[in-house]
Amino acid sequence: MNKQEFLTQLRKELSVLPQKDIEEYLTFYTEMIEDRIEEGLSEEEAVSAVGSLEEIVKQIVSDTPLMKIAKERIKQKRQIKNFI
């Protein structure tokens, strides 16, 4: 998986979080991947070196307070309801 594919999938998987948090995680993992590329790894190797996408998402979601996730889901539902 290349960097863009990884970040796109990460964004999708973290969609239950507030947009600000998603952007912070994307920035963090972008920098982490770029640092590994600067150290000489290929893009695919650098992505693999940061870890499994599934494990990363699981860790991020488990570290996020449940109330924060619940508030974001309610906000998203209200936006959809107001759009319709």
VMD Tcl script that builds the backbone (N, CA, C; Angstrom):
set m [mol new atoms 252]
animate dup $m
set s [atomselect $m all]
$s set {name element resname resid chain x y z} {
  {N N MET 1 A 0.853 -1.164 0.000}
  {CA C MET 1 A 0.000 0.000 0.000}
  {C C MET 1 A 0.906 1.238 0.000}
  {N N ASN 2 A 0.577 2.211 -0.844}
  {CA C ASN 2 A 1.385 3.426 -0.842}
  {C C ASN 2 A 0.836 4.425 0.180}
  {N N LYS 3 A 1.535 5.540 0.337}
  {CA C LYS 3 A 1.180 6.524 1.358}
  {C C LYS 3 A -0.225 7.073 1.145}
  {N N GLN 4 A -0.562 7.439 -0.075}
  {CA C GLN 4 A -1.874 8.028 -0.340}
  {C C GLN 4 A -3.002 7.038 -0.060}
  {N N GLU 5 A -2.816 5.795 -0.450}
  {CA C GLU 5 A -3.825 4.768 -0.173}
  {C C GLU 5 A -4.008 4.584 1.337}
  {N N PHE 6 A -2.896 4.557 2.054}
  {CA C PHE 6 A -2.938 4.411 3.505}
  {C C PHE 6 A -3.701 5.559 4.148}
  {N N LEU 7 A -3.364 6.791 3.757}
  {CA C LEU 7 A -4.006 7.959 4.358}
  {C C LEU 7 A -5.482 8.049 3.992}
  {N N THR 8 A -5.832 7.685 2.772}
  {CA C THR 8 A -7.233 7.689 2.352}
  {C C THR 8 A -8.033 6.684 3.176}
  {N N GLN 9 A -7.483 5.500 3.345}
  {CA C GLN 9 A -8.165 4.471 4.126}
  {C C GLN 9 A -8.246 4.867 5.595}
  {N N LEU 10 A -7.178 5.461 6.119}
  {CA C LEU 10 A -7.182 5.911 7.514}
  {C C LEU 10 A -8.276 6.954 7.721}
  {N N ARG 11 A -8.383 7.908 6.813}
  {CA C ARG 11 A -9.428 8.940 6.904}
  {C C ARG 11 A -10.814 8.283 6.936}
  {N N LYS 12 A -11.019 7.331 6.066}
  {CA C LYS 12 A -12.312 6.635 5.990}
  {C C LYS 12 A -12.614 5.906 7.295}
  {N N GLU 13 A -11.633 5.194 7.816}
  {CA C GLU 13 A -11.830 4.403 9.036}
  {C C GLU 13 A -12.044 5.270 10.270}
  {N N LEU 14 A -11.506 6.484 10.258}
  {CA C LEU 14 A -11.624 7.378 11.415}
  {C C LEU 14 A -12.803 8.339 11.293}
  {N N SER 15 A -13.682 8.096 10.352}
  {CA C SER 15 A -14.781 9.034 10.090}
  {C C SER 15 A -15.728 9.228 11.276}
  {N N VAL 16 A -15.658 8.368 12.288}
  {CA C VAL 16 A -16.490 8.526 13.480}
  {C C VAL 16 A -15.944 9.603 14.422}
  {N N LEU 17 A -14.739 10.074 14.147}
  {CA C LEU 17 A -14.102 11.087 14.994}
  {C C LEU 17 A -14.367 12.492 14.453}
  {N N PRO 18 A -14.199 13.505 15.304}
  {CA C PRO 18 A -14.315 14.883 14.824}
  {C C PRO 18 A -13.257 15.168 13.749}
  {N N GLN 19 A -13.600 16.012 12.795}
  {CA C GLN 19 A -12.710 16.326 11.670}
  {C C GLN 19 A -11.339 16.817 12.142}
  {N N LYS 20 A -11.317 17.619 13.184}
  {CA C LYS 20 A -10.044 18.139 13.715}
  {C C LYS 20 A -9.126 16.993 14.140}
  {N N ASP 21 A -9.693 16.006 14.827}
  {CA C ASP 21 A -8.903 14.859 15.273}
  {C C ASP 21 A -8.392 14.051 14.082}
  {N N ILE 22 A -9.257 13.856 13.094}
  {CA C ILE 22 A -8.848 13.113 11.895}
  {C C ILE 22 A -7.661 13.794 11.241}
  {N N GLU 23 A -7.734 15.105 11.078}
  {CA C GLU 23 A -6.641 15.849 10.446}
  {C C GLU 23 A -5.347 15.732 11.242}
  {N N GLU 24 A -5.448 15.753 12.559}
  {CA C GLU 24 A -4.255 15.612 13.399}
  {C C GLU 24 A -3.611 14.233 13.216}
  {N N TYR 25 A -4.421 13.192 13.174}
  {CA C TYR 25 A -3.882 11.846 12.970}
  {C C TYR 25 A -3.282 11.696 11.570}
  {N N LEU 26 A -3.939 12.270 10.579}
  {CA C LEU 26 A -3.399 12.197 9.215}
  {C C LEU 26 A -2.054 12.909 9.125}
  {N N THR 27 A -1.947 14.060 9.761}
  {CA C THR 27 A -0.674 14.789 9.779}
  {C C THR 27 A 0.402 13.967 10.475}
  {N N PHE 28 A 0.054 13.389 11.605}
  {CA C PHE 28 A 1.004 12.566 12.363}
  {C C PHE 28 A 1.532 11.409 11.519}
  {N N TYR 29 A 0.628 10.667 10.884}
  {CA C TYR 29 A 1.058 9.499 10.105}
  {C C TYR 29 A 1.746 9.896 8.798}
  {N N THR 30 A 1.367 11.023 8.225}
  {CA C THR 30 A 2.080 11.525 7.051}
  {C C THR 30 A 3.534 11.796 7.400}
  {N N GLU 31 A 3.743 12.496 8.514}
  {CA C GLU 31 A 5.112 12.808 8.949}
  {C C GLU 31 A 5.890 11.541 9.291}
  {N N MET 32 A 5.220 10.593 9.926}
  {CA C MET 32 A 5.891 9.350 10.290}
  {C C MET 32 A 6.357 8.594 9.033}
  {N N ILE 33 A 5.494 8.527 8.049}
  {CA C ILE 33 A 5.848 7.842 6.801}
  {C C ILE 33 A 6.966 8.581 6.085}
  {N N GLU 34 A 6.856 9.904 6.003}
  {CA C GLU 34 A 7.886 10.696 5.328}
  {C C GLU 34 A 9.235 10.583 6.025}
  {N N ASP 35 A 9.232 10.519 7.354}
  {CA C ASP 35 A 10.493 10.334 8.094}
  {C C ASP 35 A 11.150 9.007 7.715}
  {N N ARG 36 A 10.365 7.975 7.586}
  {CA C ARG 36 A 10.919 6.664 7.241}
  {C C ARG 36 A 11.428 6.633 5.793}
  {N N ILE 37 A 10.756 7.365 4.922}
  {CA C ILE 37 A 11.230 7.468 3.540}
  {C C ILE 37 A 12.570 8.199 3.512}
  {N N GLU 38 A 12.691 9.263 4.309}
  {CA C GLU 38 A 13.963 9.996 4.397}
  {C C GLU 38 A 15.082 9.112 4.938}
  {N N GLU 39 A 14.727 8.125 5.744}
  {CA C GLU 39 A 15.720 7.197 6.290}
  {C C GLU 39 A 16.136 6.134 5.275}
  {N N GLY 40 A 15.482 6.133 4.112}
  {CA C GLY 40 A 15.900 5.236 3.051}
  {C C GLY 40 A 14.917 4.141 2.675}
  {N N LEU 41 A 13.786 4.068 3.364}
  {CA C LEU 41 A 12.802 3.046 3.009}
  {C C LEU 41 A 12.010 3.486 1.778}
  {N N SER 42 A 11.508 2.517 1.033}
  {CA C SER 42 A 10.602 2.840 -0.069}
  {C C SER 42 A 9.275 3.285 0.545}
  {N N GLU 43 A 8.414 3.874 -0.269}
  {CA C GLU 43 A 7.124 4.334 0.237}
  {C C GLU 43 A 6.322 3.168 0.833}
  {N N GLU 44 A 6.285 2.051 0.131}
  {CA C GLU 44 A 5.540 0.893 0.608}
  {C C GLU 44 A 6.142 0.333 1.901}
  {N N GLU 45 A 7.471 0.305 1.979}
  {CA C GLU 45 A 8.140 -0.168 3.197}
  {C C GLU 45 A 7.853 0.776 4.366}
  {N N ALA 46 A 7.845 2.065 4.088}
  {CA C ALA 46 A 7.578 3.057 5.126}
  {C C ALA 46 A 6.158 2.903 5.661}
  {N N VAL 47 A 5.211 2.683 4.771}
  {CA C VAL 47 A 3.821 2.468 5.195}
  {C C VAL 47 A 3.728 1.201 6.035}
  {N N SER 48 A 4.361 0.148 5.611}
  {CA C SER 48 A 4.345 -1.107 6.375}
  {C C SER 48 A 4.989 -0.928 7.747}
  {N N ALA 49 A 6.028 -0.101 7.808}
  {CA C ALA 49 A 6.757 0.091 9.055}
  {C C ALA 49 A 5.932 0.811 10.124}
  {N N VAL 50 A 4.938 1.611 9.726}
  {CA C VAL 50 A 4.133 2.306 10.737}
  {C C VAL 50 A 3.147 1.363 11.424}
  {N N GLY 51 A 2.882 0.222 10.802}
  {CA C GLY 51 A 2.020 -0.763 11.427}
  {C C GLY 51 A 0.775 -1.050 10.617}
  {N N SER 52 A 0.029 -1.995 11.101}
  {CA C SER 52 A -1.204 -2.421 10.457}
  {C C SER 52 A -2.270 -1.333 10.601}
  {N N LEU 53 A -2.926 -1.011 9.504}
  {CA C LEU 53 A -3.992 -0.009 9.522}
  {C C LEU 53 A -5.074 -0.402 10.523}
  {N N GLU 54 A -5.422 -1.670 10.532}
  {CA C GLU 54 A -6.445 -2.171 11.461}
  {C C GLU 54 A -6.048 -1.918 12.916}
  {N N GLU 55 A -4.808 -2.219 13.255}
  {CA C GLU 55 A -4.332 -2.016 14.625}
  {C C GLU 55 A -4.254 -0.534 14.979}
  {N N ILE 56 A -3.828 0.289 14.031}
  {CA C ILE 56 A -3.738 1.734 14.262}
  {C C ILE 56 A -5.122 2.301 14.559}
  {N N VAL 57 A -6.097 1.943 13.737}
  {CA C VAL 57 A -7.465 2.434 13.924}
  {C C VAL 57 A -8.025 1.946 15.254}
  {N N LYS 58 A -7.813 0.678 15.556}
  {CA C LYS 58 A -8.300 0.113 16.814}
  {C C LYS 58 A -7.725 0.877 18.009}
  {N N GLN 59 A -6.431 1.188 17.946}
  {CA C GLN 59 A -5.778 1.900 19.044}
  {C C GLN 59 A -6.312 3.324 19.170}
  {N N ILE 60 A -6.446 4.015 18.043}
  {CA C ILE 60 A -6.937 5.392 18.063}
  {C C ILE 60 A -8.354 5.444 18.632}
  {N N VAL 61 A -9.217 4.575 18.154}
  {CA C VAL 61 A -10.612 4.580 18.613}
  {C C VAL 61 A -10.687 4.211 20.095}
  {N N SER 62 A -9.884 3.251 20.528}
  {CA C SER 62 A -9.922 2.862 21.945}
  {C C SER 62 A -9.363 3.967 22.845}
  {N N ASP 63 A -8.471 4.807 22.313}
  {CA C ASP 63 A -7.910 5.911 23.089}
  {C C ASP 63 A -8.817 7.142 23.101}
  {N N THR 64 A -9.831 7.155 22.260}
  {CA C THR 64 A -10.723 8.302 22.145}
  {C C THR 64 A -11.899 8.123 23.107}
  {N N PRO 65 A -12.173 9.148 23.924}
  {CA C PRO 65 A -13.304 9.034 24.851}
  {C C PRO 65 A -14.613 8.747 24.110}
  {N N LEU 66 A -15.399 7.852 24.658}
  {CA C LEU 66 A -16.659 7.453 24.048}
  {C C LEU 66 A -17.589 8.648 23.834}
  {N N MET 67 A -17.594 9.585 24.768}
  {CA C MET 67 A -18.463 10.760 24.633}
  {C C MET 67 A -18.096 11.581 23.395}
  {N N LYS 68 A -16.833 11.650 23.080}
  {CA C LYS 68 A -16.385 12.403 21.909}
  {C C LYS 68 A -16.907 11.751 20.629}
  {N N ILE 69 A -16.855 10.437 20.576}
  {CA C ILE 69 A -17.357 9.707 19.411}
  {C C ILE 69 A -18.877 9.858 19.318}
  {N N ALA 70 A -19.557 9.739 20.452}
  {CA C ALA 70 A -21.018 9.851 20.460}
  {C C ALA 70 A -21.462 11.234 20.009}
  {N N LYS 71 A -20.803 12.268 20.489}
  {CA C LYS 71 A -21.157 13.639 20.092}
  {C C LYS 71 A -20.971 13.837 18.594}
  {N N GLU 72 A -19.901 13.281 18.046}
  {CA C GLU 72 A -19.638 13.433 16.613}
  {C C GLU 72 A -20.701 12.702 15.800}
  {N N ARG 73 A -21.108 11.529 16.238}
  {CA C ARG 73 A -22.147 10.779 15.520}
  {C C ARG 73 A -23.474 11.534 15.543}
  {N N ILE 74 A -23.817 12.118 16.682}
  {CA C ILE 74 A -25.051 12.900 16.778}
  {C C ILE 74 A -24.975 14.103 15.850}
  {N N LYS 75 A -23.833 14.757 15.836}
  {CA C LYS 75 A -23.619 15.912 14.963}
  {C C LYS 75 A -23.795 15.507 13.499}
  {N N GLN 76 A -23.210 14.391 13.104}
  {CA C GLN 76 A -23.317 13.924 11.724}
  {C C GLN 76 A -24.762 13.601 11.360}
  {N N LYS 77 A -25.496 12.980 12.281}
  {CA C LYS 77 A -26.897 12.653 12.013}
  {C C LYS 77 A -27.732 13.913 11.860}
  {N N ARG 78 A -27.463 14.914 12.671}
  {CA C ARG 78 A -28.190 16.187 12.564}
  {C C ARG 78 A -27.916 16.859 11.230}
  {N N GLN 79 A -26.672 16.813 10.790}
  {CA C GLN 79 A -26.329 17.413 9.497}
  {C C GLN 79 A -27.060 16.711 8.368}
  {N N ILE 80 A -27.138 15.409 8.430}
  {CA C ILE 80 A -27.848 14.653 7.390}
  {C C ILE 80 A -29.336 14.981 7.444}
  {N N LYS 81 A -29.896 15.014 8.644}
  {CA C LYS 81 A -31.319 15.305 8.808}
  {C C LYS 81 A -31.649 16.712 8.291}
  {N N ASN 82 A -30.808 17.681 8.568}
  {CA C ASN 82 A -31.025 19.046 8.123}
  {C C ASN 82 A -30.845 19.186 6.615}
  {N N PHE 83 A -30.046 18.321 6.042}
  {CA C PHE 83 A -29.797 18.351 4.599}
  {C C PHE 83 A -31.004 17.825 3.843}
  {N N ILE 84 A -31.684 16.864 4.425}
  {CA C ILE 84 A -32.839 16.228 3.764}
  {C C ILE 84 A -34.027 17.081 3.902}
}
mol reanalyze $m
mol bondsrecalc $m
mol representation Tube
mol addrep $m
